[in-house]
Amino acid sequence: MALHLLHHKSWHVWNRDNIAKVKNDEAEHETELREQRRLHQEAESKRRYQLLKRKANGEPVDIDEPPTEIVTEAMLQARAEAAIKAKPKESFMKAEKMLRKNKGTFDKNDDITVPVGDTWRKKRVEEEGAPDSGLDFLSKLEHESIHGKEEEVVPEKKEEKKEPLNIIDAAKERLEAERLKQLNVSIMSTMLVDKKTLNPWYEQKAGAAFITDEKNVDARKKKKREDRRNKEDPMYQMDQLVTAKREREDSIKRAEDEALHGHLSSYRRAQHQERMRKKEEEKRREERKKMKDVPKREGKKSIEEMRRERMDREKRERERAMSLPQGGRKDTDRSSRSVSLTPVLSRNERENPYHNQYGNYADGRDRGRREGYTTERAGNVSRLREDY
């Protein structure tokens, strides 16, 4: 009896927990894609706004300037966790280096703090004119104009505060700086790629990966694989047998035709077959004609006529038998050594009495044994004689 252990496996695809996990992964994937598209639209709107603003102010505009890369919050969290898992000393040194680069100050207790005056954030706001939050930017964008400097809204200055910054916050700040410098190539490619390619591996077709790998396989391995598949396929074997049978029958028929009409071409062979067909038709026509020339049989004869014909035929047979040398009785005289032929009594079969069940004649008289007679049966003449 087979053991049913599949439902005990953690990788069972029809398990409820696994199904729920797959659905959650799909939902998270869709949410991440929507967030990436939203951030990309915000970044693109910021870039276009800055371009139009510079163009209105008469400043040089770089039309080919690519948009900045958008990094989601999940990506930031993953990178921050990776930084935490690293050595504490290295993480602290990275955060310290980043803060020193931005001209930050530290407390007396050597705790990492935000740079005084938040000069880094101020510089970014002055250069890009973009606040920290995309929602704040969209709310302020309604009140801004791109046709003049007098209508521009100056971003509000934030109060200078010293916020404590741990390793995770320092890593986030660094990643945010990298995000502003990198290009938004990944997001653009994600939006241009077909949705089918974004599906997880378990939703893709089973043969897609195999077809991709098969393109790089040389012809020899490909042929070997196909031969192995065909060898294990019963339908392919049946097709091969049927094809071989048809070829064998065609070859036999071709050999017979060549044996009969091998010296003729196809056109002359057709002519020869036509002539043979006409000859067969002519032969059948002649046979039917001969059958018509045969005189029709007369009506049925009477019994008396048939009996008379039979009697005449038997008479001729008896006369012919008498004319033969062995037809007479041989009486040999030893002294004279001479043979004399004497007529033999002959009796008609119709005049002979019938035998009864005891071997005697029906009339009770044993004339046949006393007188002697000959009978003719099937053309053979035999003599019966007994002497008492």
Secondary structure, 3 states (H helix, E strand, C coil): CCCCCHHHCCCCCCCHHHHHHHHHHHHHHHHHHHHHHHHHHHHHHHHHHHHHHHHHCCCCCCCCCCCECCCCHHHHHHHHHHHHHCCHHHHHHHHHHHHHHCCCCCCCCCCCECCHHHHHHHHHHHHHCCCCCHHHHHHHHCCCCCCCCCCCCCCCCCCCCCCECCHHHHHHHHHHHHHHHCECHHHHHHHHCCHHHHCCHHHCCCCHHHHHHHHCCCHHHHHHHHHHHHHHCHHHHHHHHHHHHHHHHHHHHHHHHHHHHCCCCHHHHHHHHHHHHHHHHHHHHHHHHHHHHCCCCCCCCCHHHHHHHHHHHHHHHHHHHHHCHHHCEEEEECCCCEEEEECCCECCCCCCCCECCCCCECCCCCHHHHHCEEEEECCEEEEECCCC
